[in-house]
Amino acid sequence: MQKIKSFFINLPPFFRNIFFLTGLLFAVWMLFFDENNLLVQYGRRHELIALQKKSNYYTHEITKVEKQYQELTTSSESQEKFARENYMMKKDNEDVFVIVNK
């Protein structure tokens, strides 16, 4: 008991202040034990960044598909090119050779 008293007496006065101790306890609780502690916030931040990257990717893909849709609906040459490239369609007097690179 004597060691505890001497330790407490040797502390600076602001460490013995009840408001400082309460604030320190509150800060420790919020940083480590609360439902929204630092580790949870860190994980949520990385999840947010990943979702923003996905959102940007899908927005870019949507604009690319909309542009392709506009081209397909406006000209028959682009429709023929699209059918040949994606569905391997051909004319009657043509042969199609598909080369697959490994």
N, CA, C and O atoms as a GROMACS GRO file, in nm:
protein
  408
    1MET      N    1   0.083  -0.119   0.000
    1MET     CA    2   0.000   0.000   0.000
    1MET      C    3   0.087   0.125   0.000
    1MET      O    4   0.054   0.226  -0.063
    2GLN      N    5   0.198   0.118   0.070
    2GLN     CA    6   0.288   0.232   0.079
    2GLN      C    7   0.348   0.262  -0.057
    2GLN      O    8   0.368   0.379  -0.091
    3LYS      N    9   0.379   0.160  -0.137
    3LYS     CA   10   0.436   0.181  -0.270
    3LYS      C   11   0.338   0.252  -0.362
    3LYS      O   12   0.376   0.337  -0.442
    4ILE      N   13   0.212   0.217  -0.349
    4ILE     CA   14   0.108   0.281  -0.433
    4ILE      C   15   0.094   0.429  -0.396
    4ILE      O   16   0.082   0.514  -0.484
    5LYS      N   17   0.095   0.459  -0.267
    5LYS     CA   18   0.084   0.598  -0.223
    5LYS      C   19   0.204   0.680  -0.271
    5LYS      O   20   0.188   0.792  -0.319
    6SER      N   21   0.323   0.622  -0.258
    6SER     CA   22   0.442   0.697  -0.301
    6SER      C   23   0.443   0.715  -0.452
    6SER      O   24   0.487   0.819  -0.503
    7PHE      N   25   0.396   0.614  -0.524
    7PHE     CA   26   0.387   0.628  -0.671
    7PHE      C   27   0.288   0.737  -0.709
    7PHE      O   28   0.316   0.819  -0.796
    8PHE      N   29   0.173   0.739  -0.642
    8PHE     CA   30   0.069   0.838  -0.671
    8PHE      C   31   0.115   0.979  -0.634
    8PHE      O   32   0.084   1.074  -0.706
    9ILE      N   33   0.188   0.993  -0.526
    9ILE     CA   34   0.236   1.124  -0.482
    9ILE      C   35   0.344   1.176  -0.576
    9ILE      O   36   0.354   1.297  -0.598
   10ASN      N   37   0.426   1.088  -0.633
   10ASN     CA   38   0.534   1.130  -0.723
   10ASN      C   39   0.487   1.166  -0.864
   10ASN      O   40   0.565   1.217  -0.943
   11LEU      N   41   0.361   1.139  -0.895
   11LEU     CA   42   0.307   1.175  -1.027
   11LEU      C   43   0.292   1.326  -1.038
   11LEU      O   44   0.265   1.393  -0.938
   12PRO      N   45   0.308   1.382  -1.158
   12PRO     CA   46   0.280   1.525  -1.176
   12PRO      C   47   0.133   1.555  -1.145
   12PRO      O   48   0.048   1.466  -1.156
   13PRO      N   49   0.103   1.678  -1.107
   13PRO     CA   50  -0.034   1.710  -1.063
   13PRO      C   51  -0.140   1.689  -1.170
   13PRO      O   52  -0.253   1.651  -1.138
   14PHE      N   53  -0.107   1.712  -1.298
   14PHE     CA   54  -0.213   1.697  -1.399
   14PHE      C   55  -0.249   1.550  -1.421
   14PHE      O   56  -0.359   1.521  -1.469
   15PHE      N   57  -0.161   1.454  -1.387
   15PHE     CA   58  -0.195   1.312  -1.394
   15PHE      C   59  -0.286   1.270  -1.279
   15PHE      O   60  -0.355   1.169  -1.288
   16ARG      N   61  -0.285   1.346  -1.170
   16ARG     CA   62  -0.370   1.317  -1.054
   16ARG      C   63  -0.507   1.383  -1.067
   16ARG      O   64  -0.597   1.357  -0.986
   17ASN      N   65  -0.523   1.467  -1.167
   17ASN     CA   66  -0.650   1.538  -1.186
   17ASN      C   67  -0.756   1.438  -1.233
   17ASN      O   68  -0.732   1.359  -1.324
   18ILE      N   69  -0.873   1.442  -1.171
   18ILE     CA   70  -0.981   1.349  -1.203
   18ILE      C   71  -1.033   1.371  -1.346
   18ILE      O   72  -1.074   1.275  -1.412
   19PHE      N   73  -1.032   1.494  -1.393
   19PHE     CA   74  -1.080   1.522  -1.528
   19PHE      C   75  -0.983   1.465  -1.632
   19PHE      O   76  -1.026   1.413  -1.736
   20PHE      N   77  -0.854   1.476  -1.605
   20PHE     CA   78  -0.756   1.419  -1.695
   20PHE      C   79  -0.769   1.267  -1.700
   20PHE      O   80  -0.765   1.207  -1.808
   21LEU      N   81  -0.784   1.205  -1.584
   21LEU     CA   82  -0.798   1.060  -1.578
   21LEU      C   83  -0.926   1.014  -1.649
   21LEU      O   84  -0.925   0.913  -1.720
   22THR      N   85  -1.034   1.087  -1.629
   22THR     CA   86  -1.159   1.054  -1.696
   22THR      C   87  -1.145   1.068  -1.847
   22THR      O   88  -1.190   0.981  -1.922
   23GLY      N   89  -1.084   1.176  -1.892
   23GLY     CA   90  -1.062   1.197  -2.035
   23GLY      C   91  -0.971   1.091  -2.095
   23GLY      O   92  -0.994   1.044  -2.206
   24LEU      N   93  -0.867   1.053  -2.021
   24LEU     CA   94  -0.776   0.948  -2.068
   24LEU      C   95  -0.848   0.814  -2.078
   24LEU      O   96  -0.830   0.741  -2.176
   25LEU      N   97  -0.928   0.783  -1.979
   25LEU     CA   98  -1.006   0.659  -1.982
   25LEU      C   99  -1.104   0.661  -2.099
   25LEU      O  100  -1.120   0.561  -2.169
   26PHE      N  101  -1.170   0.774  -2.122
   26PHE     CA  102  -1.262   0.787  -2.235
   26PHE      C  103  -1.189   0.768  -2.368
   26PHE      O  104  -1.239   0.699  -2.456
   27ALA      N  105  -1.072   0.830  -2.383
   27ALA     CA  106  -0.995   0.818  -2.507
   27ALA      C  107  -0.952   0.674  -2.531
   27ALA      O  108  -0.961   0.624  -2.644
   28VAL      N  109  -0.905   0.607  -2.427
   28VAL     CA  110  -0.864   0.466  -2.442
   28VAL      C  111  -0.984   0.381  -2.480
   28VAL      O  112  -0.974   0.294  -2.567
   29TRP      N  113  -1.097   0.406  -2.416
   29TRP     CA  114  -1.218   0.330  -2.449
   29TRP      C  115  -1.259   0.351  -2.596
   29TRP      O  116  -1.289   0.255  -2.666
   30MET      N  117  -1.260   0.475  -2.641
   30MET     CA  118  -1.302   0.504  -2.779
   30MET      C  119  -1.203   0.451  -2.882
   30MET      O  120  -1.243   0.410  -2.991
   31LEU      N  121  -1.074   0.452  -2.849
   31LEU     CA  122  -0.974   0.409  -2.945
   31LEU      C  123  -0.965   0.257  -2.958
   31LEU      O  124  -0.933   0.206  -3.065
   32PHE      N  125  -0.991   0.184  -2.851
   32PHE     CA  126  -0.964   0.041  -2.854
   32PHE      C  127  -1.084  -0.048  -2.827
   32PHE      O  128  -1.091  -0.158  -2.882
   33PHE      N  129  -1.180  -0.005  -2.744
   33PHE     CA  130  -1.286  -0.096  -2.701
   33PHE      C  131  -1.422  -0.066  -2.760
   33PHE      O  132  -1.511  -0.150  -2.750
   34ASP      N  133  -1.442   0.047  -2.819
   34ASP     CA  134  -1.572   0.086  -2.872
   34ASP      C  135  -1.604   0.006  -2.998
   34ASP      O  136  -1.515  -0.053  -3.059
   35GLU      N  137  -1.731   0.006  -3.036
   35GLU     CA  138  -1.775  -0.064  -3.156
   35GLU      C  139  -1.710  -0.005  -3.282
   35GLU      O  140  -1.684  -0.078  -3.378
   36ASN      N  141  -1.684   0.123  -3.282
   36ASN     CA  142  -1.622   0.191  -3.395
   36ASN      C  143  -1.479   0.233  -3.361
   36ASN      O  144  -1.444   0.350  -3.373
   37ASN      N  145  -1.398   0.138  -3.318
   37ASN     CA  146  -1.262   0.170  -3.275
   37ASN      C  147  -1.171   0.197  -3.396
   37ASN      O  148  -1.218   0.198  -3.510
   38LEU      N  149  -1.044   0.219  -3.370
   38LEU     CA  150  -0.951   0.254  -3.477
   38LEU      C  151  -0.938   0.147  -3.583
   38LEU      O  152  -0.935   0.177  -3.702
   39LEU      N  153  -0.931   0.022  -3.542
   39LEU     CA  154  -0.916  -0.087  -3.640
   39LEU      C  155  -1.038  -0.097  -3.732
   39LEU      O  156  -1.024  -0.120  -3.852
   40VAL      N  157  -1.156  -0.080  -3.676
   40VAL     CA  158  -1.278  -0.084  -3.757
   40VAL      C  159  -1.279   0.032  -3.856
   40VAL      O  160  -1.313   0.014  -3.973
   41GLN      N  161  -1.243   0.150  -3.808
   41GLN     CA  162  -1.240   0.268  -3.895
   41GLN      C  163  -1.137   0.251  -4.006
   41GLN      O  164  -1.161   0.292  -4.120
   42TYR      N  165  -1.023   0.192  -3.975
   42TYR     CA  166  -0.919   0.166  -4.074
   42TYR      C  167  -0.970   0.070  -4.183
   42TYR      O  168  -0.949   0.093  -4.302
   43GLY      N  169  -1.037  -0.036  -4.141
   43GLY     CA  170  -1.094  -0.131  -4.237
   43GLY      C  171  -1.202  -0.068  -4.323
   43GLY      O  172  -1.209  -0.093  -4.443
   44ARG      N  173  -1.286   0.014  -4.262
   44ARG     CA  174  -1.393   0.080  -4.338
   44ARG      C  175  -1.336   0.180  -4.439
   44ARG      O  176  -1.391   0.197  -4.548
   45ARG      N  177  -1.226   0.244  -4.402
   45ARG     CA  178  -1.163   0.339  -4.495
   45ARG      C  179  -1.111   0.267  -4.618
   45ARG      O  180  -1.129   0.314  -4.731
   46HIS      N  181  -1.046   0.151  -4.597
   46HIS     CA  182  -0.996   0.075  -4.711
   46HIS      C  183  -1.110   0.017  -4.794
   46HIS      O  184  -1.100   0.008  -4.916
   47GLU      N  185  -1.218  -0.022  -4.729
   47GLU     CA  186  -1.334  -0.071  -4.802
   47GLU      C  187  -1.396   0.041  -4.886
   47GLU      O  188  -1.437   0.017  -5.000
   48LEU      N  189  -1.402   0.161  -4.831
   48LEU     CA  190  -1.454   0.276  -4.906
   48LEU      C  191  -1.369   0.305  -5.028
   48LEU      O  192  -1.422   0.330  -5.136
   49ILE      N  193  -1.238   0.301  -5.013
   49ILE     CA  194  -1.148   0.326  -5.127
   49ILE      C  195  -1.167   0.221  -5.234
   49ILE      O  196  -1.171   0.253  -5.353
   50ALA      N  197  -1.180   0.094  -5.194
   50ALA     CA  198  -1.202  -0.014  -5.291
   50ALA      C  199  -1.335   0.004  -5.363
   50ALA      O  200  -1.343  -0.016  -5.484
   51LEU      N  201  -1.439   0.042  -5.291
   51LEU     CA  202  -1.570   0.064  -5.354
   51LEU      C  203  -1.568   0.184  -5.448
   51LEU      O  204  -1.635   0.182  -5.552
   52GLN      N  205  -1.493   0.288  -5.414
   52GLN     CA  206  -1.482   0.403  -5.504
   52GLN      C  207  -1.409   0.364  -5.633
   52GLN      O  208  -1.446   0.410  -5.741
   53LYS      N  209  -1.306   0.279  -5.622
   53LYS     CA  210  -1.236   0.232  -5.742
   53LYS      C  211  -1.330   0.150  -5.829
   53LYS      O  212  -1.330   0.164  -5.951
   54LYS      N  213  -1.410   0.062  -5.766
   54LYS     CA  214  -1.507  -0.017  -5.843
   54LYS      C  215  -1.609   0.074  -5.911
   54LYS      O  216  -1.646   0.053  -6.026
   55SER      N  217  -1.654   0.175  -5.838
   55SER     CA  218  -1.752   0.268  -5.894
   55SER      C  219  -1.694   0.340  -6.016
   55SER      O  220  -1.762   0.354  -6.118
   56ASN      N  221  -1.570   0.386  -6.005
   56ASN     CA  222  -1.507   0.453  -6.118
   56ASN      C  223  -1.491   0.358  -6.236
   56ASN      O  224  -1.512   0.397  -6.351
   57TYR      N  225  -1.453   0.233  -6.209
   57TYR     CA  226  -1.438   0.134  -6.316
   57TYR      C  227  -1.571   0.111  -6.387
   57TYR      O  228  -1.577   0.113  -6.510
   58TYR      N  229  -1.677   0.088  -6.310
   58TYR     CA  230  -1.807   0.062  -6.372
   58TYR      C  231  -1.862   0.184  -6.444
   58TYR      O  232  -1.928   0.169  -6.547
   59THR      N  233  -1.836   0.302  -6.395
   59THR     CA  234  -1.878   0.423  -6.465
   59THR      C  235  -1.807   0.434  -6.600
   59THR      O  236  -1.868   0.469  -6.700
   60HIS      N  237  -1.678   0.402  -6.600
   60HIS     CA  238  -1.602   0.403  -6.725
   60HIS      C  239  -1.655   0.297  -6.822
   60HIS      O  240  -1.668   0.323  -6.941
   61GLU      N  241  -1.686   0.179  -6.772
   61GLU     CA  242  -1.740   0.072  -6.857
   61GLU      C  243  -1.877   0.110  -6.912
   61GLU      O  244  -1.908   0.079  -7.027
   62ILE      N  245  -1.959   0.176  -6.833
   62ILE     CA  246  -2.092   0.217  -6.878
   62ILE      C  247  -2.080   0.317  -6.993
   62ILE      O  248  -2.152   0.307  -7.093
   63THR      N  249  -1.989   0.413  -6.980
   63THR     CA  250  -1.972   0.510  -7.088
   63THR      C  251  -1.919   0.442  -7.214
   63THR      O  252  -1.958   0.479  -7.325
   64LYS      N  253  -1.832   0.342  -7.198
   64LYS     CA  254  -1.780   0.269  -7.314
   64LYS      C  255  -1.892   0.190  -7.383
   64LYS      O  256  -1.900   0.188  -7.506
   65VAL      N  257  -1.977   0.127  -7.305
   65VAL     CA  258  -2.087   0.049  -7.362
   65VAL      C  259  -2.190   0.141  -7.427
   65VAL      O  260  -2.245   0.108  -7.532
   66GLU      N  261  -2.216   0.255  -7.366
   66GLU     CA  262  -2.310   0.351  -7.427
   66GLU      C  263  -2.257   0.402  -7.561
   66GLU      O  264  -2.333   0.420  -7.655
   67LYS      N  265  -2.127   0.426  -7.569
   67LYS     CA  266  -2.067   0.470  -7.694
   67LYS      C  267  -2.078   0.360  -7.799
   67LYS      O  268  -2.110   0.388  -7.915
   68GLN      N  269  -2.052   0.237  -7.759
   68GLN     CA  270  -2.063   0.123  -7.850
   68GLN      C  271  -2.209   0.106  -7.896
   68GLN      O  272  -2.234   0.075  -8.012
   69TYR      N  273  -2.303   0.125  -7.806
   69TYR     CA  274  -2.444   0.115  -7.841
   69TYR      C  275  -2.483   0.222  -7.944
   69TYR      O  276  -2.555   0.193  -8.039
   70GLN      N  277  -2.435   0.344  -7.923
   70GLN     CA  278  -2.463   0.450  -8.019
   70GLN      C  279  -2.408   0.416  -8.157
   70GLN      O  280  -2.475   0.439  -8.258
   71GLU      N  281  -2.287   0.362  -8.162
   71GLU     CA  282  -2.229   0.324  -8.290
   71GLU      C  283  -2.308   0.212  -8.356
   71GLU      O  284  -2.328   0.214  -8.478
   72LEU      N  285  -2.354   0.115  -8.278
   72LEU     CA  286  -2.428   0.002  -8.335
   72LEU      C  287  -2.566   0.043  -8.386
   72LEU      O  288  -2.616  -0.014  -8.482
   73THR      N  289  -2.627   0.140  -8.322
   73THR     CA  290  -2.761   0.180  -8.365
   73THR      C  291  -2.759   0.280  -8.479
   73THR      O  292  -2.862   0.305  -8.540
   74THR      N  293  -2.643   0.338  -8.510
   74THR     CA  294  -2.641   0.441  -8.613
   74THR      C  295  -2.592   0.391  -8.749
   74THR      O  296  -2.636   0.443  -8.851
   75SER      N  297  -2.505   0.293  -8.754
   75SER     CA  298  -2.455   0.252  -8.886
   75SER      C  299  -2.452   0.100  -8.899
   75SER      O  300  -2.425   0.028  -8.804
   76SER      N  301  -2.483   0.055  -9.022
   76SER     CA  302  -2.483  -0.089  -9.048
   76SER      C  303  -2.341  -0.144  -9.059
   76SER      O  304  -2.319  -0.262  -9.034
   77GLU      N  305  -2.244  -0.059  -9.097
   77GLU     CA  306  -2.105  -0.106  -9.104
   77GLU      C  307  -2.055  -0.145  -8.965
   77GLU      O  308  -1.985  -0.245  -8.950
   78SER      N  309  -2.090  -0.066  -8.866
   78SER     CA  310  -2.045  -0.098  -8.731
   78SER      C  311  -2.118  -0.222  -8.678
   78SER      O  312  -2.060  -0.298  -8.600
   79GLN      N  313  -2.243  -0.243  -8.719
   79GLN     CA  314  -2.314  -0.365  -8.680
   79GLN      C  315  -2.246  -0.488  -8.739
   79GLN      O  316  -2.229  -0.589  -8.671
   80GLU      N  317  -2.207  -0.479  -8.867
   80GLU     CA  318  -2.138  -0.590  -8.932
   80GLU      C  319  -2.003  -0.617  -8.864
   80GLU      O  320  -1.969  -0.732  -8.839
   81LYS      N  321  -1.928  -0.512  -8.836
   81LYS     CA  322  -1.798  -0.526  -8.769
   81LYS      C  323  -1.816  -0.591  -8.632
   81LYS      O  324  -1.739  -0.680  -8.594
   82PHE      N  325  -1.916  -0.547  -8.557
   82PHE     CA  326  -1.942  -0.603  -8.424
   82PHE      C  327  -1.978  -0.751  -8.433
   82PHE      O  328  -1.928  -0.832  -8.355
   83ALA      N  329  -2.065  -0.788  -8.528
   83ALA     CA  330  -2.105  -0.927  -8.544
   83ALA      C  331  -1.987  -1.015  -8.584
   83ALA      O  332  -1.975  -1.128  -8.537
   84ARG      N  333  -1.900  -0.965  -8.671
   84ARG     CA  334  -1.784  -1.042  -8.714
   84ARG      C  335  -1.684  -1.062  -8.599
   84ARG      O  336  -1.631  -1.171  -8.582
   85GLU      N  337  -1.660  -0.957  -8.521
   85GLU     CA  338  -1.560  -0.966  -8.415
   85GLU      C  339  -1.609  -1.046  -8.295
   85GLU      O  340  -1.533  -1.126  -8.239
   86ASN      N  341  -1.733  -1.028  -8.255
   86ASN     CA  342  -1.779  -1.090  -8.131
   86ASN      C  343  -1.852  -1.222  -8.150
   86ASN      O  344  -1.848  -1.307  -8.061
   87TYR      N  345  -1.917  -1.242  -8.263
   87TYR     CA  346  -1.996  -1.364  -8.282
   87TYR      C  347  -1.943  -1.452  -8.395
   87TYR      O  348  -2.008  -1.550  -8.432
   88MET      N  349  -1.826  -1.418  -8.450
   88MET     CA  350  -1.760  -1.496  -8.556
   88MET      C  351  -1.851  -1.520  -8.676
   88MET      O  352  -1.846  -1.626  -8.738
   89MET      N  353  -1.933  -1.422  -8.709
   89MET     CA  354  -2.021  -1.434  -8.825
   89MET      C  355  -1.941  -1.405  -8.951
   89MET      O  356  -1.842  -1.333  -8.949
   90LYS      N  357  -1.988  -1.464  -9.061
   90LYS     CA  358  -1.917  -1.449  -9.188
   90LYS      C  359  -2.018  -1.443  -9.301
   90LYS      O  360  -2.135  -1.477  -9.286
   91LYS      N  361  -1.967  -1.399  -9.415
   91LYS     CA  362  -2.049  -1.402  -9.535
   91LYS      C  363  -2.040  -1.542  -9.595
   91LYS      O  364  -1.956  -1.622  -9.554
   92ASP      N  365  -2.128  -1.571  -9.692
   92ASP     CA  366  -2.134  -1.706  -9.749
   92ASP      C  367  -2.005  -1.746  -9.821
   92ASP      O  368  -1.966  -1.863  -9.818
   93ASN      N  369  -1.940  -1.652  -9.884
   93ASN     CA  370  -1.822  -1.686  -9.963
   93ASN      C  371  -1.691  -1.663  -9.886
   93ASN      O  372  -1.586  -1.646  -9.949
   94GLU      N  373  -1.695  -1.661  -9.753
   94GLU     CA  374  -1.576  -1.634  -9.673
   94GLU      C  375  -1.546  -1.752  -9.580
   94GLU      O  376  -1.634  -1.829  -9.545
   95ASP      N  377  -1.421  -1.762  -9.542
   95ASP     CA  378  -1.380  -1.856  -9.438
   95ASP      C  379  -1.324  -1.775  -9.322
   95ASP      O  380  -1.254  -1.676  -9.343
   96VAL      N  381  -1.354  -1.817  -9.200
   96VAL     CA  382  -1.308  -1.748  -9.082
   96VAL      C  383  -1.208  -1.837  -9.010
   96VAL      O  384  -1.237  -1.953  -8.980
   97PHE      N  385  -1.091  -1.783  -8.983
   97PHE     CA  386  -0.990  -1.855  -8.906
   97PHE      C  387  -0.972  -1.781  -8.774
   97PHE      O  388  -0.942  -1.662  -8.770
   98VAL      N  389  -0.990  -1.856  -8.666
   98VAL     CA  390  -0.974  -1.798  -8.533
   98VAL      C  391  -0.840  -1.844  -8.478
   98VAL      O  392  -0.813  -1.963  -8.466
   99ILE      N  393  -0.756  -1.747  -8.444
   99ILE     CA  394  -0.624  -1.776  -8.389
   99ILE      C  395  -0.625  -1.741  -8.241
   99ILE      O  396  -0.652  -1.626  -8.204
  100VAL      N  397  -0.596  -1.839  -8.158
  100VAL     CA  398  -0.597  -1.818  -8.013
  100VAL      C  399  -0.451  -1.816  -7.967
  100VAL      O  400  -0.377  -1.911  -7.988
  101ASN      N  401  -0.412  -1.707  -7.903
  101ASN     CA  402  -0.277  -1.694  -7.847
  101ASN      C  403  -0.277  -1.749  -7.706
  101ASN      O  404  -0.368  -1.719  -7.628
  102LYS      N  405  -0.176  -1.830  -7.673
  102LYS     CA  406  -0.168  -1.886  -7.537
  102LYS      C  407  -0.072  -1.806  -7.454
  102LYS      O  408  -0.051  -1.838  -7.337
   0.00000   0.00000   0.00000
